[in-house]
Amino acid sequence: MAKAKAIDADFAWRAFLARDRTHDGQFVGAVKTTGIYCKPSCPVRHPKRENVCFYATAAEAKAAGYRACLRCRPDDIARDDVAVVSALKLLAAEEPMGLEQLAAAVGYAPHHFHRLFKRATGVTPAEYARGLRAGRAEEALAANGRVTDAIYDAGYSGPSRFYAATKGRLGMTPSAWKNGGAGAVIRWAVVETSLGSMLVAATDKGICRLSFDEDETELQRRFPAATIEQGGDALAELVNGAVAAVENPANMPELPLDIAGTVFQQAVWKELQRIPTGETRTYAEIAAAVGKPKAVRAAGSANGANNVAVLIPCHRVIRTDGSLGGYAYGLDRKEKLLRAERNAV
C-alpha cells in the first residue's frame, strides 16, 4: 500500500482560514464533529481547530469514513481540472470558439465554466484566446514575416480584426513591432527617488518601461528604430505618478501601461497586481494562482520579464523558504521596497 502523503497541518489550517483557492486539490480538511471533508476554499463557517484533521486526497478522507461536503463539492476538483485542460487544448486550435460552444464541449454551463476557467488561469476564455492569437502574430512579426501574412497565419479573419484586438496589447503598430519600434515615439525621463535613479519611459498609450539605474541607452537597445525623445509635458504626469508609487506605496496611483507579453506572462502580471500592499507571495503560490502549480520556474521567468517595476510589483514575490529570491535591480532595493510597504499599511 502506498504511503500517505504527509500534510503540514499548520500550513493547511492557515489555507482554510484564508479560504485560499490556490490550495484546492492539494489537500482536504475533515471535520470530526460533522463527518464531512472540504476543500480549503469552502465558504462554510470554520469549525474549531481541534475538530479538524487533514488528508492529502479526498480518497484518503473517504477511506477514513468522511463524506464530501455538499457546499464546496471537493470531489469535483479533478473533473474541473480536466475540463480546463481540455478547454486549453480546444482554444489552442486556430478556429475561434465562443464561450457557449467551449463550455458545451467540456460539459459545463457557460456561466459556471467562465468562472471556473478564470479562477484556474487568471484570465477569461475570451482573453486567453485573444492572447494566443496575438502571441502568434507577435512571433510571426518578430520573425520578419509580412504583416498581412502574420495576421492570417495567427487566425484573424482580416486586418481590421487584428488591429482592433491588438490595439491595447502591442502598444505600437504591427509594423513598428516588427521593425524595432519604427514609427513609434517613446518619451523618457530619469528622476531621483529614495530608491535611486529611476527611468520612466512611455508611448502615447502609457508607461512601457520603469526601471532603475538605466537611461535612454536601454530604450535604444530595445527599440532601435523608434523615435526616442527626452521629456515632454505629457510624460510629466506619468513621471509624477511613478514617483508617487515608489514613495507612497499604500496610495499607489493607477497609471496607464503599454506592455505586451504571452498569455502566461499576462496572467502572472495580473496576479502580481492582486497582491495587497505590505504582503508577499511565493513563486509557487503565483504559479498555483494562475492554474500552473508545476510551472514555478516559468512563473519566476514571467516575474523577471516585467518591464514596469513597482507598478507591476514583482518585488512582492519571494521564495518558499522566506528568502528574497532575485530582483533585477538588486536585493537591497527589493528589501527597501518591501520594508516601505510594510510600514505604509
C-alpha positions in Angstrom: 0.0 0.0 0.0 1.3 3.5 -0.9 2.4 5.6 2.0 0.0 8.6 2.6 1.5 12.0 1.8 2.4 14.0 4.9 0.5 17.2 5.4 1.7 20.3 7.2 -1.3 20.7 9.5 -0.5 24.3 10.5 0.0 25.4 6.9 -3.2 23.6 5.8 -5.2 25.3 8.6 -3.9 28.7 7.5 -5.1 27.9 4.0 -8.5 27.0 5.3 -8.8 30.2 7.4 -7.8 32.2 4.3 -10.2 30.2 2.1 -7.3 30.0 -0.3 -8.4 28.7 -3.7 -4.8 28.1 -4.8 -4.6 25.1 -2.5 -7.8 23.5 -3.7 -7.0 20.0 -4.9 -3.8 19.8 -2.8 -5.4 18.5 0.4 -8.8 18.4 2.2 -9.9 19.2 5.7 -12.1 16.7 7.5 -14.4 17.8 10.4 -14.6 15.3 13.1 -17.9 16.6 14.5 -19.8 16.5 11.2 -18.1 13.7 9.4 -17.5 15.7 6.2 -14.4 16.8 4.3 -14.0 20.1 2.4 -11.6 21.9 0.1 -9.6 24.9 1.5 -11.8 27.5 -0.2 -15.1 26.1 1.3 -17.3 29.1 2.2 -18.9 27.4 5.3 -18.2 28.7 8.8 -14.9 27.3 10.1 -15.1 24.7 12.9 -12.8 24.7 15.9 -9.2 23.8 15.0 -9.2 20.8 17.3 -12.0 19.3 15.4 -10.2 19.3 12.0 -7.7 16.9 10.5 -6.2 16.9 7.1 -5.7 14.4 4.2 -3.8 14.7 1.0 -6.6 13.4 -1.1 -10.4 13.0 -1.0 -9.9 9.3 -1.3 -8.0 9.2 1.9 -10.7 11.1 3.7 -13.3 8.8 2.4 -11.3 5.7 3.5 -11.3 7.3 7.0 -15.1 7.4 7.0 -15.7 11.0 5.9 -18.1 12.1 3.2 -17.8 15.0 0.7 -19.2 18.5 1.6 -22.3 19.3 -0.5 -21.4 23.0 -0.4 -17.9 23.1 -1.8 -18.0 19.7 -3.6 -14.3 18.8 -3.2 -14.7 15.7 -5.4 -15.4 18.0 -8.4 -11.9 19.5 -8.4 -10.4 16.7 -10.5 -13.2 17.0 -13.0 -12.8 20.8 -13.1 -9.0 20.4 -13.8 -9.7 18.0 -16.7 -12.2 20.4 -18.2 -9.9 23.4 -18.0 -7.0 21.4 -19.7 -9.4 20.2 -22.4 -10.6 23.8 -23.0 -7.0 25.0 -23.3 -6.4 22.4 -26.0 -9.5 23.5 -27.8 -8.6 27.2 -27.6 -5.1 26.4 -28.9 -6.7 25.4 -32.3 -6.8 28.2 -34.8 -10.6 28.0 -35.3 -12.3 30.5 -32.9 -14.7 29.1 -30.3 -17.2 31.0 -28.3 -17.9 30.5 -24.6 -21.1 28.6 -25.1 -19.5 26.2 -27.6 -16.4 25.8 -25.4 -18.5 25.1 -22.3 -20.7 22.6 -24.1 -17.6 20.8 -25.4 -16.3 20.2 -21.8 -19.7 19.5 -20.3 -20.4 22.7 -18.2 -22.9 25.5 -18.2 -21.4 28.6 -19.8 -21.6 31.0 -16.8 -20.1 28.3 -14.4 -17.3 27.4 -16.8 -16.4 31.1 -17.4 -15.9 31.5 -13.6 -14.0 28.1 -13.3 -11.7 28.9 -16.2 -10.8 32.4 -14.9 -10.1 31.0 -11.4 -7.8 28.4 -12.8 -5.9 30.5 -15.4 -6.3 34.1 -14.2 -8.0 35.2 -17.5 -11.3 34.5 -19.2 -11.6 32.1 -22.1 -12.0 35.1 -24.5 -8.9 36.8 -23.1 -6.9 33.6 -23.3 -8.0 33.1 -27.0 -7.1 36.7 -27.9 -3.8 36.3 -26.2 -3.0 33.2 -28.2 -3.8 34.8 -31.5 -1.9 38.0 -30.7 1.0 35.9 -29.5 1.1 34.0 -32.8 1.1 37.3 -34.6 3.9 38.7 -32.5 6.0 35.7 -33.2 5.4 36.0 -36.9 6.2 39.7 -36.8 9.4 39.2 -34.8 10.5 36.6 -37.4 10.3 39.4 -40.0 7.3 38.0 -41.8 5.0 40.2 -43.8 2.3 41.8 -41.6 -0.5 40.6 -43.8 0.7 37.0 -43.6 1.1 37.2 -39.9 -2.5 38.4 -39.5 -4.0 35.4 -41.3 -1.5 32.9 -40.0 -2.4 33.9 -36.5 -6.1 33.1 -37.1 -7.6 36.5 -37.6 -10.3 36.9 -40.2 -8.8 40.1 -41.6 -6.6 43.1 -40.8 -9.4 45.1 -39.1 -10.0 42.3 -36.5 -6.2 42.1 -35.9 -5.7 45.8 -35.4 -8.8 46.0 -33.1 -7.6 43.0 -31.0 -4.0 44.2 -30.6 -4.7 47.9 -30.1 -4.1 47.8 -26.4 -1.7 44.9 -26.5 1.2 45.7 -28.8 1.1 49.4 -28.0 2.6 50.3 -31.4 1.5 49.3 -34.9 2.3 45.8 -36.1 4.9 47.1 -38.5 6.6 49.0 -35.7 6.7 45.9 -33.5 8.4 44.0 -36.3 10.9 46.8 -37.1 12.2 47.5 -33.6 9.7 50.3 -32.9 9.8 52.0 -36.3 7.2 54.9 -36.3 6.7 54.8 -32.6 7.6 57.7 -30.3 8.9 56.9 -26.8 9.5 59.7 -24.4 11.7 59.2 -21.3 12.9 60.9 -18.2 15.3 59.9 -15.4 14.4 61.1 -11.9 15.9 60.6 -8.4 13.9 58.7 -5.8 14.5 57.2 -2.4 15.5 54.1 -4.3 17.9 55.8 -6.5 17.9 56.8 -10.2 14.7 55.8 -11.9 13.9 55.7 -15.7 10.3 56.2 -16.8 9.5 55.8 -20.5 6.2 55.9 -22.2 4.4 55.8 -25.5 1.2 57.7 -26.2 -0.7 54.7 -24.6 1.2 54.5 -21.3 4.3 53.6 -19.5 6.3 51.0 -21.4 9.3 50.8 -19.1 10.0 51.7 -15.4 13.5 50.7 -14.2 16.4 51.7 -12.0 20.0 52.6 -12.9 19.2 52.9 -16.6 19.0 55.7 -19.2 17.9 56.1 -22.8 20.6 53.7 -23.9 18.4 50.8 -22.8 15.5 52.1 -24.7 17.7 52.4 -27.8 18.7 48.8 -27.4 15.1 47.6 -27.0 13.6 49.9 -29.7 16.4 50.7 -32.1 14.1 52.1 -34.8 11.8 54.1 -32.6 11.9 57.9 -32.1 13.2 58.3 -28.6 12.7 61.8 -27.1 13.5 63.2 -23.7 10.8 64.7 -21.5 7.6 66.4 -22.6 4.5 67.7 -20.9 2.6 64.5 -21.5 5.3 62.5 -19.8 5.5 64.7 -16.7 2.2 63.5 -15.2 3.3 59.9 -15.6 6.6 60.5 -14.1 5.0 62.2 -11.1 2.7 59.2 -10.7 5.6 56.8 -10.9 7.5 58.7 -8.2 4.4 58.6 -6.0 4.1 54.8 -6.5 7.7 54.5 -5.1 7.4 57.0 -2.3 3.8 56.3 -1.1 3.1 52.6 -2.0 -0.1 52.5 0.2 -1.7 55.1 -2.1 -0.2 54.0 -5.5 -2.0 55.8 -8.3 -3.4 53.9 -11.3 -1.2 54.6 -14.3 -1.8 53.5 -17.9 0.7 50.8 -19.0 1.8 49.9 -22.5 3.1 46.4 -22.1 2.9 43.1 -24.1 3.5 39.6 -23.1 2.5 36.0 -23.6 -0.8 34.7 -22.2 1.1 33.1 -19.3 3.1 36.3 -18.6 -0.1 38.4 -18.6 -1.7 36.0 -16.2 1.3 36.2 -13.8 1.4 40.0 -14.1 -2.3 40.3 -13.2 -1.8 38.1 -10.2 1.1 40.3 -9.1 -1.1 43.3 -9.2 -3.6 41.5 -6.9 -1.0 41.2 -4.1 -2.0 43.7 -1.4 0.5 46.3 -0.4 2.5 45.1 2.5 2.1 41.4 1.7 4.2 38.9 -0.3 3.6 35.7 -2.2 5.9 32.9 -3.1 6.8 31.9 -6.7 4.9 28.6 -6.1 1.8 30.5 -4.9 1.8 32.7 -8.0 2.2 29.6 -10.3 -0.7 27.9 -8.5 -2.9 31.1 -8.7 -2.6 31.2 -12.5 -3.5 27.5 -12.7 0.0 26.2 -13.3 1.2 24.8 -10.0 4.1 23.0 -11.5 5.3 25.9 -13.5 7.2 27.6 -10.7 10.3 28.4 -12.8 8.1 29.7 -15.6 6.4 32.0 -13.1 9.8 33.2 -11.9 10.7 33.9 -15.6 7.5 35.8 -16.2 8.2 37.7 -13.0 11.6 38.7 -14.3 10.2 39.7 -17.7 8.2 42.5 -16.1 9.1 45.8 -17.8 7.4 48.1 -15.4 9.0 47.6 -11.9 6.9 48.7 -8.9 3.8 49.3 -11.0 3.6 45.6 -11.6 5.0 44.6 -8.2 7.3 41.7 -9.0 9.3 42.7 -5.9 6.4 41.2 -3.8 7.3 37.6 -4.8 9.7 35.7 -2.6 11.0 32.1 -2.3 9.1 29.4 -0.4 11.8 29.4 2.4 11.1 33.1 3.0 14.3 34.4 1.4 14.0 37.3 -1.1 15.0 35.4 -4.2 16.1 37.5 -7.1 15.4 41.1 -8.3 16.7 42.7 -11.5 17.6 45.9 -9.6 19.3 44.4 -6.6 18.2 42.7 -3.4 18.9 45.8 -1.3 16.3 47.7 -3.4 13.8 44.9 -3.2 14.2 44.8 0.6 13.7 48.6 0.8 10.5 48.3 -1.3 9.1 45.6 0.9 10.0 47.4 4.1 8.5 50.6 3.0 5.3 48.9 2.0 5.0 47.0 5.4 5.5 50.3 7.2 2.9 52.1 5.0 -0.1 49.8 5.9 
